[in-house]
Amino acid sequence: MNPELVLPILIPLTAGALSLAFWRSVRLQRMLAVIATGLLLGSGVWLMRSTIEQGFLVAEMGSWPAPFSIVLVSDMLGAIMIVLTGIIGLAIAIYSLASTPRGHEKFGYYPLMHLLLAGVAGAFLTGDIFNLFVWFEVMLLASFALLTLGGERAQMEGAIKYVTLNLFSSAIFLSAVGLLYGMVGTLNMADIAQKLNSVEDPGMVTVVSLMFMMSFGIKAAAFPLFFWLPASYHTPQVAVSALFAGLLTKVGVYALYRVFTLIFTQDVAYTHTILLWAAALTMLTGVLGAAAQFEFRRILSFHIVSQIGYMLLGLALFTPLALIGGVFYIMHHIIVKTNLFLVSGITYRLLGSYELKDLGGVYRQRPYLALLFLIPALSLAGIPPLSGFFAKFIVVRASLEASEYVITAIALLVGLLTLYSMIKIWAEVFWKKVPEHVADVSRLNGDVKDKHNWAYYVPVVGLAMCTLIIGLYGQPVYVLAETAANQLMNPQLYIEAVLGGQSK
Amino acid sequence: METMMAYVVGVLFAAGIYMMLRRSIVKLVIGLIILSNAANLLIFVVSGLTRGAPPLIPDGANEVVGAVADPLPQALILTAIVIAFSVLAFAVVLIRRAYEVVGTDDLDKMKDTDT
């Protein structure tokens, strides 16, 4: 039994419970948030180290042998995601110290954040398809409450769309799990993967796989199922937006990676072609939507959609190189997108608006902040030597090797359009003069000095450093992604690791 | 029996989706409830209906004897019901608050956050 495998789930759960116990003391909750997310990151790194050393970590709950018990499994992909969860959790916890309004903190902001992280970590580590559903729901319930915290009109409207679409997706997921159980009589993912190959009705397997694709596609905001995302992600306060943008959609992508490399590899020609076109259209619609927007966080929200397309592209091509690219892209994007949202929060605090036409002149006042925006923005657009360049490069190269020239062209075009909308933000927010109709210029000139001012900048600088490190020292990260992709390409390894424990 | 249940599941799904497509948020939530019940019933049906065979081991025996029902789908449904219940509780509070804040229950009038 490896404790590091359970800790990423236990730490946020315990922290959530403790935060609830300290309901009256916001100070204790704040301290606990930073400590617990720091511990989460630590346990993630520990998990990563053990996973590198031992390949797969498997823990069987309740000491029952594998197909009967609920298992927690950590392979390279899972470990990478857990580390990223820790990084984002810590960044958000620190940022929240400064940015979260008092009222939100009093209404359970920190417990909800911990429970969200617990749900995300559980989804990354579980090896049981029904438990995946349960962790999804844990995560969703926490996210529903976080999204509506504050109760403004826009939040309510966004939340109704978000809640409806996610519940619909959960219903499809549950039905698909039921049908799968009816076919193979097991819920352990490794066991399902093994038994699905001998199912007498392969058409039914494809139908179920498409149900999973739809359900996870909604959660990942893939074309044509993404409309809830730009309608809701920009409505909550900025730390919540950043947390959602970094982690939540990526859980859907992770689930797609897990299910479509491990379980549904019978009819790759059919399912992965659908994924391929979904990926292409996701990239294109997302970036075109962003080009039409003039609100900071809406642009960023649409860019989540378009970047999801690249990750799906990595999965859809289904070659080792493409999977490396996809995993690399996930790593890069979680960090960069969270960072961009956090920067948008800082400019909002300085100028009191997210509308591009009301913003301006930040470069003159805060040149370092402008630099901190440029790092993730250019990384998102794929400018070398930042992390996004390598991520895009690997995916594009993989699609060239697979002779999918149309897709390659789309991916490159989307890269250009991404650069366009990042430059639009740069020009409007940082470069142009403060517009004349903005009365309260003094807010920018006078130093806005609340307490915890540093808490705004520490996470932004930290995440920018991560981007730079992934860009400049890409090789070790590439090796991690390569190991993850190798494990994904050989589901037999996973199956043996999980079910081989029977003889113990 | 199973054929009939299959039709019931199909009708429930259709009804749930139809309700979700209506404009009122109350009907939307009713649609979601029907949908989650349809999914639960689906699990129940696809895992095989067994009549009059409880999933129990006789006293003193180590193994099942004769026909038994599979207890796992029932555990799944039980979990799903609990989750659906909590989600429903949240959704009801949400639509009430939304109605108070937005002042309408017409989904077509909630377009502020759309693009």
Contacts between the chains, C-beta under 8 A, distances in Angstrom:
chain1	res1	chain2	res2	distance
A	130	B	76	5.9
A	130	B	79	7.5
A	133	B	80	7.9
A	134	B	79	6.5
A	134	B	83	7.0
A	137	B	83	4.7
A	137	B	87	7.1
A	140	B	87	7.7
A	141	B	86	6.4
A	141	B	87	6.6
A	141	B	90	6.6
A	144	B	87	8.0
A	144	B	90	5.6
A	144	B	94	7.4
A	145	B	90	7.2
A	148	B	94	6.4
A	148	B	97	7.3
A	151	B	97	6.1
A	151	B	101	6.3
A	152	B	101	7.3
A	153	B	101	5.1
A	153	B	102	5.8
A	153	B	112	6.8
A	154	B	112	5.7
A	154	B	113	5.1
A	156	B	94	7.4
A	156	B	97	6.3
A	156	B	98	4.0
A	156	B	101	4.9
A	156	B	102	5.8
A	156	B	110	8.0
A	157	B	98	7.3
A	157	B	102	6.5
A	157	B	110	4.3
A	157	B	111	7.8
A	157	B	112	5.6
A	157	B	113	4.9
A	158	B	113	4.7
A	159	B	94	6.0
A	159	B	98	7.4
A	160	B	25	6.3
A	160	B	28	7.7
A	160	B	94	6.8
A	160	B	95	7.3
A	160	B	98	5.8
A	160	B	107	7.4
A	160	B	110	6.6
A	161	B	113	7.6
A	163	B	90	7.6
A	163	B	91	6.1
A	163	B	94	6.3
A	164	B	20	7.1
A	164	B	28	6.2
A	164	B	32	6.9
A	167	B	32	5.1
A	167	B	35	7.7
A	167	B	36	7.4
A	167	B	87	6.2
A	167	B	91	7.4
A	168	B	20	7.1
A	168	B	32	7.3
A	168	B	35	6.9
A	170	B	36	7.8
A	170	B	87	7.9
A	171	B	16	7.9
A	171	B	32	7.6
A	171	B	35	4.5
A	171	B	36	5.6
A	171	B	38	7.5
A	171	B	39	4.8
A	172	B	39	8.0
A	174	B	36	7.5
A	174	B	39	4.3
A	174	B	40	7.5
A	174	B	43	7.1
A	174	B	80	5.8
A	175	B	38	7.7
A	175	B	39	4.6
A	175	B	42	5.1
A	175	B	43	7.7
A	177	B	43	7.4
A	177	B	76	7.5
A	178	B	39	6.8
A	178	B	42	4.9
A	178	B	43	3.4
A	178	B	46	5.3
A	178	B	47	7.2
A	178	B	73	7.4
A	178	B	76	7.4
A	179	B	42	7.2
A	179	B	46	5.5
A	181	B	43	7.0
A	181	B	46	7.1
A	181	B	47	5.8
A	181	B	72	7.4
A	181	B	73	6.7
A	181	B	76	7.4
A	182	B	46	3.1
A	182	B	47	5.3
A	182	B	48	7.3
A	183	B	46	8.0
A	185	B	47	8.0
A	185	B	70	7.9
A	187	B	72	7.5
A	227	B	114	8.0
A	230	B	115	6.0
A	231	B	113	4.8
A	231	B	114	5.3
A	231	B	115	7.6
A	232	B	113	6.7
A	234	B	113	7.5
A	235	B	113	5.9
A	289	B	115	6.5
A	292	B	115	7.2
A	293	B	115	6.9
A	298	B	115	7.1
